[in-house]
Amino acid sequence: MKAKGNELARGLPAGAAGCRIFFFCGPDEAGASAAANRIAAALPDAGERVELAGADLKRDPALLGDEARSNSLFGGSRHIWVRASGDEAHDALQFLIETAEAGAGQAAPVLVVATSATDKSRTAKLLEKRKDALVAMFHPPDHGTVASAVRQMADAAGLRLGGDLADRIARAAGLDVRLAQSEVTKLALYCDADPQSPKPASIEDYAAIGATTEEDGFAPLVDAVLGGELGRVAGEIKRMRELGLNPVGVALALERRTAQLAQIAAQLGPRGNFDRLDKAQQARLGIFWKDERGIRRQYERWTQPAGRGSRETRLDRLIPRLTELHRTLLYNSQAAELLLAQELAEIARFAAKR
């Protein structure tokens, strides 16, 4: 079966409870991962979580079936979480389905989060007509969607958000619903709120927990790197270390801004002029007045040809590079900060080229 990403943000679609394979794809990796987490939390007996890499499944398609039909170390149930790129998990999923139909027995639920894949990919086509599988594609959300999701998170946590606090949390999280959920959880703990005893939360409460904001969070670093401001990058990387910003969070913020630039480019077309965007279009694209100058600069730099005579834009090359960076950081957590700093410097140098 097939569903839309925004449907999963509101709850599980009808029929999802009977599914055993979940394939979540699209450019919004954060939204896909958040949905996969909700699915895992809703499993009747989720048990142990076993993580597999798509690259490993591509090398050994039988590995998925072996893990999905193995017992947990402590004898309980388990579910399989796969982080893949594109169609890396296709052959493994096909093998899992074929062996099940041949009588190999029931397998543990499998959740696949596939970056660089779409609902038109081979894997999606393999699964979308099956009653025991759910396919959903996630597009980068706009500010209003994330703010609405923050309000839902707050309601579930027993928080009553005052003023524009939901909007502020959405901006501070870089439109990343996972980071936003983390902020809401911290805020609920600080306010001693729960669903049975709701409590109000103010902007002052949010400031008190030391939440990341646009001014002291990811935004200045993202603007310096994607704007090719080489003189600022070293200082921003130093600030990143001093504040202890999460490397994966920084990578996600870069992905969000890159997705936003891609949306702007799609809106304007190959020869579009940023000045053609009216206020309503800017609002729909999540361009706020504080960010307009930086986004304009980044748009102009990243929509240039990737090289002399190239049909690709710099943006075309940046998107897969950021996807690979995200994967690298996830699998090299101990060296993540150093790897990220090196990549940020390279991206900034590329952006600075004339």
C-alpha positions as CSV (number, residue, x, y, z in Angstrom):
1,M,0.0,0.0,0.0
2,K,1.0,3.6,-0.5
3,A,0.6,6.7,1.7
4,K,1.6,10.3,1.7
5,G,4.2,11.5,4.1
6,N,1.9,14.1,5.6
7,E,-0.7,11.5,6.4
8,L,1.9,9.7,8.6
9,A,2.5,13.0,10.4
10,R,-1.2,12.9,11.5
11,G,-1.2,9.2,12.5
12,L,-1.0,5.7,11.1
13,P,-3.1,5.2,7.9
14,A,-5.7,2.6,7.8
15,G,-4.2,-0.8,7.2
16,A,-0.7,0.1,8.4
17,A,-1.2,-2.1,11.5
18,G,-1.1,-5.2,9.2
19,C,2.1,-4.2,7.4
20,R,5.5,-5.9,8.1
21,I,7.6,-3.9,5.7
22,F,7.9,-0.1,5.7
23,F,9.7,1.9,3.0
24,F,10.1,5.6,3.7
25,C,11.9,7.6,1.1
26,G,12.2,11.2,-0.3
27,P,14.4,14.2,0.3
28,D,13.1,14.8,3.8
29,E,15.2,12.2,5.7
30,A,14.2,13.7,9.0
31,G,10.5,13.3,8.3
32,A,11.0,9.8,7.1
33,S,13.0,8.8,10.2
34,A,10.5,10.4,12.5
35,A,7.7,8.4,10.8
36,A,9.7,5.2,11.1
37,N,10.2,5.9,14.8
38,R,6.4,6.4,15.2
39,I,5.8,3.1,13.4
40,A,8.3,1.3,15.7
41,A,6.7,2.8,18.8
42,A,3.3,1.5,17.5
43,L,4.4,-2.1,16.9
44,P,2.6,-4.4,19.3
45,D,5.8,-6.0,20.4
46,A,8.7,-4.0,18.9
47,G,11.4,-5.7,21.0
48,E,15.1,-5.2,20.1
49,R,16.0,-2.8,17.4
50,V,18.6,-4.2,14.9
51,E,20.2,-1.6,12.6
52,L,21.6,-2.6,9.2
53,A,23.2,-0.5,6.5
54,G,21.9,-0.5,3.0
55,A,25.4,-1.0,1.6
56,D,25.7,-4.2,3.6
57,L,22.4,-5.5,2.2
58,K,23.5,-4.7,-1.3
59,R,26.6,-6.8,-0.8
60,D,24.7,-9.6,0.9
61,P,20.9,-9.6,0.1
62,A,20.4,-12.7,2.3
63,L,21.6,-10.8,5.4
64,L,18.2,-9.1,5.9
65,G,16.3,-12.4,5.9
66,D,18.8,-13.9,8.3
67,E,18.5,-11.1,10.8
68,A,14.7,-10.7,10.4
69,R,14.2,-14.4,11.2
70,S,16.8,-14.7,14.0
71,N,15.9,-14.5,17.7
72,S,16.9,-11.6,19.8
73,L,20.0,-12.1,22.0
74,F,17.7,-12.3,25.0
75,G,15.1,-14.4,23.3
76,G,12.5,-11.7,22.7
77,S,11.1,-10.1,19.6
78,R,13.0,-7.6,17.4
79,H,12.5,-5.2,14.5
80,I,14.9,-4.3,11.7
81,W,15.9,-0.8,10.9
82,V,17.7,-0.2,7.6
83,R,19.3,3.1,6.6
84,A,19.8,2.9,2.8
85,S,20.5,5.1,-0.2
86,G,18.5,4.7,-3.3
87,D,17.7,1.1,-4.1
88,E,20.4,-0.5,-2.0
89,A,17.8,-2.6,-0.1
90,H,15.8,-3.7,-3.2
91,D,17.4,-7.1,-3.7
92,A,17.4,-7.9,0.1
93,L,13.7,-7.1,0.3
94,Q,12.8,-9.1,-2.7
95,F,14.8,-12.1,-1.3
96,L,12.9,-11.6,2.0
97,I,9.5,-11.7,0.3
98,E,10.4,-14.6,-1.9
99,T,11.7,-16.8,0.9
100,A,8.6,-15.9,3.0
101,E,6.3,-17.1,0.1
102,A,8.4,-20.3,-0.1
103,G,7.6,-21.1,3.5
104,A,10.6,-19.7,5.4
105,G,8.4,-18.4,8.1
106,Q,7.4,-15.0,9.5
107,A,10.1,-12.3,9.7
108,A,10.4,-9.4,12.1
109,P,9.0,-6.0,10.9
110,V,11.4,-4.2,8.6
111,L,11.6,-0.4,8.5
112,V,13.7,1.1,5.6
113,V,14.6,4.8,5.5
114,A,16.0,5.4,2.1
115,T,17.6,8.7,1.1
116,S,18.0,9.5,-2.6
117,A,15.1,7.2,-3.4
118,T,11.6,8.2,-4.5
119,D,8.2,6.5,-4.7
120,K,9.0,5.7,-8.3
121,S,12.1,3.7,-7.4
122,R,12.4,-0.1,-8.0
123,T,12.0,-0.7,-4.3
124,A,8.8,1.3,-4.1
125,K,7.4,-0.5,-7.1
126,L,8.2,-3.8,-5.5
127,L,6.3,-3.0,-2.3
128,E,3.5,-0.5,-3.2
129,K,0.9,-3.0,-4.2
130,R,1.5,-5.4,-1.4
131,K,-1.0,-5.5,1.5
132,D,1.8,-6.3,4.0
133,A,4.0,-3.3,3.0
134,L,3.7,0.5,3.3
135,V,5.5,3.0,1.0
136,A,5.6,6.7,1.7
137,M,7.6,9.6,0.3
138,F,8.5,12.6,2.4
139,H,9.0,16.1,1.0
140,P,10.8,18.9,2.9
141,P,8.1,20.5,5.1
142,D,7.4,24.2,5.2
143,H,7.5,26.3,8.3
144,G,3.7,26.1,8.9
145,T,3.7,22.3,8.7
146,V,6.5,21.9,11.3
147,A,5.0,24.5,13.6
148,S,1.7,22.6,13.5
149,A,3.6,19.4,14.2
150,V,5.2,21.1,17.2
151,R,1.8,22.0,18.6
152,Q,0.7,18.4,18.3
153,M,3.9,17.2,20.1
154,A,3.2,19.8,22.8
155,D,-0.4,18.6,23.2
156,A,0.8,15.0,23.5
157,A,3.3,16.0,26.1
158,G,0.9,18.1,28.2
159,L,2.3,21.5,27.2
160,R,0.2,24.6,26.4
161,L,2.4,26.7,24.2
162,G,2.0,30.5,24.5
163,G,2.5,33.2,21.9
164,D,4.6,32.2,18.9
165,L,6.5,29.5,20.8
166,A,5.6,26.8,18.4
167,D,6.9,28.9,15.5
168,R,10.1,29.7,17.4
169,I,10.8,26.0,18.2
170,A,10.2,25.1,14.5
171,R,12.7,27.7,13.3
172,A,15.3,26.8,16.0
173,A,15.1,23.1,14.9
174,G,15.8,24.1,11.3
175,L,12.4,22.6,10.3
176,D,13.7,19.2,11.6
177,V,10.9,17.4,13.3
178,R,13.3,15.1,15.2
179,L,15.1,18.1,16.8
180,A,11.8,19.8,17.4
181,Q,10.5,16.7,19.3
182,S,13.7,16.8,21.4
183,E,13.1,20.4,22.3
184,V,9.4,19.8,23.2
185,T,10.5,16.8,25.4
186,K,13.1,19.0,27.2
187,L,10.5,21.7,27.7
188,A,7.9,19.4,29.1
189,L,10.4,18.0,31.6
190,Y,11.4,21.5,32.6
191,C,7.8,22.6,33.1
192,D,6.9,19.3,34.9
193,A,4.1,18.7,32.3
194,D,2.4,15.5,31.3
195,P,-0.8,14.7,29.5
196,Q,-2.7,14.1,32.9
197,S,-1.4,17.4,34.3
198,P,-1.0,19.9,31.4
199,K,1.2,23.0,32.1
200,P,1.7,26.3,30.2
201,A,5.1,27.0,28.6
202,S,6.3,30.5,27.8
203,I,9.1,31.8,25.7
204,E,11.0,32.5,28.9
205,D,10.7,28.8,29.9
206,Y,12.1,27.9,26.5
207,A,15.0,30.3,26.9
208,A,15.7,28.9,30.4
209,I,16.4,25.3,29.1
210,G,19.2,26.7,26.9
211,A,17.4,25.7,23.7
212,T,19.2,26.4,20.5
213,T,17.9,29.5,18.6
214,E,18.5,30.9,15.2
215,E,21.1,33.3,16.7
216,D,23.2,30.7,18.6
217,G,22.4,27.6,16.7
218,F,22.9,26.2,13.2
219,A,21.8,29.2,11.0
220,P,25.0,31.3,11.2
221,L,27.1,28.3,10.3
222,V,24.8,27.2,7.5
223,D,24.8,30.7,6.1
224,A,28.6,31.0,6.2
225,V,29.2,27.7,4.5
226,L,26.6,27.8,1.8
227,G,27.3,31.5,1.2
228,G,31.0,30.8,0.6
229,E,32.0,33.2,3.3
230,L,35.5,31.8,3.9
231,G,36.4,34.4,6.4
232,R,33.6,33.4,8.7
233,V,33.8,29.6,8.4
234,A,36.7,28.9,10.7
235,G,35.1,31.0,13.5
236,E,31.7,29.3,13.0
237,I,33.3,25.8,13.2
238,K,35.0,26.9,16.4
239,R,31.7,28.1,17.8
240,M,30.1,24.8,16.8
241,R,32.7,23.0,18.9
242,E,32.3,25.4,21.8
243,L,28.5,25.0,21.9
244,G,28.7,21.3,21.4
245,L,26.4,21.3,18.4
246,N,25.5,17.9,17.2
247,P,27.3,17.1,13.9
248,V,24.4,15.2,12.5
249,G,22.1,18.1,13.5
250,V,24.4,20.5,11.6
251,A,24.3,18.2,8.5
252,L,20.5,18.1,8.7
253,A,20.4,21.9,8.9
254,L,22.5,22.0,5.7
255,E,20.2,19.5,4.0
256,R,17.2,21.6,4.9
257,R,18.6,24.8,3.5
258,T,19.8,22.9,0.4
259,A,16.3,21.4,-0.1
260,Q,14.9,25.0,0.3
261,L,17.3,26.2,-2.4
262,A,16.2,23.4,-4.7
263,Q,12.5,24.3,-4.1
264,I,13.3,27.9,-5.0
265,A,15.1,26.8,-8.1
266,A,12.2,24.6,-9.2
267,Q,9.8,27.6,-8.6
268,L,11.8,30.0,-10.7
269,G,13.0,27.7,-13.4
270,P,16.5,27.5,-15.0
271,R,16.8,31.2,-15.8
272,G,14.8,32.5,-12.8
273,N,15.4,35.7,-11.0
274,F,15.2,35.7,-7.2
275,D,13.6,39.2,-7.4
276,R,10.5,37.7,-9.1
277,L,9.4,36.1,-5.9
278,D,6.6,38.0,-4.3
279,K,5.9,38.0,-0.5
280,A,3.3,35.3,-0.8
281,Q,5.7,33.0,-2.7
282,Q,8.5,33.7,-0.3
283,A,6.2,32.7,2.6
284,R,5.3,29.5,0.9
285,L,9.0,28.7,0.3
286,G,9.8,29.4,4.0
287,I,11.9,32.6,3.2
288,F,11.6,34.9,6.2
289,W,12.8,38.5,6.1
290,K,15.7,37.8,8.5
291,D,17.0,35.1,6.1
292,E,16.2,36.6,2.8
293,R,19.6,38.2,2.2
294,G,21.5,35.1,3.0
295,I,19.2,32.8,1.0
296,R,19.4,35.1,-2.0
297,R,23.2,35.0,-1.9
298,Q,23.2,31.2,-1.6
299,Y,20.7,30.8,-4.4
300,E,22.8,32.8,-6.8
301,R,25.9,30.8,-5.9
302,W,24.5,27.3,-6.0
303,T,22.4,27.7,-9.2
304,Q,25.6,28.5,-11.2
305,P,26.9,25.7,-13.5
306,A,29.0,23.2,-11.7
307,G,31.8,23.6,-14.2
308,R,32.5,25.3,-17.5
309,G,30.1,23.9,-20.1
310,S,28.4,21.7,-17.5
311,R,24.6,21.2,-17.6
312,E,24.6,20.4,-13.9
313,T,24.3,23.2,-11.3
314,R,26.4,23.3,-8.2
315,L,23.3,22.4,-6.3
316,D,23.0,19.2,-8.3
317,R,26.3,18.1,-7.0
318,L,25.8,19.4,-3.4
319,I,22.6,17.3,-2.7
320,P,24.2,13.8,-3.1
321,R,27.3,15.0,-1.3
322,L,25.3,16.1,1.7
323,T,23.5,12.7,1.7
324,E,26.8,10.9,1.7
325,L,28.1,13.2,4.5
326,H,25.0,12.4,6.6
327,R,25.7,8.7,6.2
328,T,29.4,9.1,7.0
329,L,28.6,11.0,10.2
330,L,26.1,8.3,11.3
331,Y,28.6,5.5,10.9
332,N,31.7,7.4,12.2
333,S,30.3,9.0,15.4
334,Q,33.6,9.2,17.2
335,A,35.3,11.2,14.3
336,A,32.1,13.0,13.3
337,E,33.1,16.5,14.4
338,L,36.4,16.3,12.5
339,L,34.9,14.8,9.4
340,L,32.1,17.5,9.4
341,A,34.6,20.4,9.8
342,Q,36.6,19.1,6.8
343,E,33.5,18.8,4.7
344,L,32.2,22.2,5.7
345,A,35.4,23.8,4.6
346,E,35.3,22.0,1.3
347,I,31.7,23.0,0.6
348,A,32.5,26.6,1.5
349,R,35.5,26.7,-0.9
350,F,33.3,25.3,-3.7
351,A,30.6,27.9,-3.0
352,A,33.2,30.7,-3.0
353,K,34.4,29.9,-6.5
354,R,33.5,32.5,-9.2
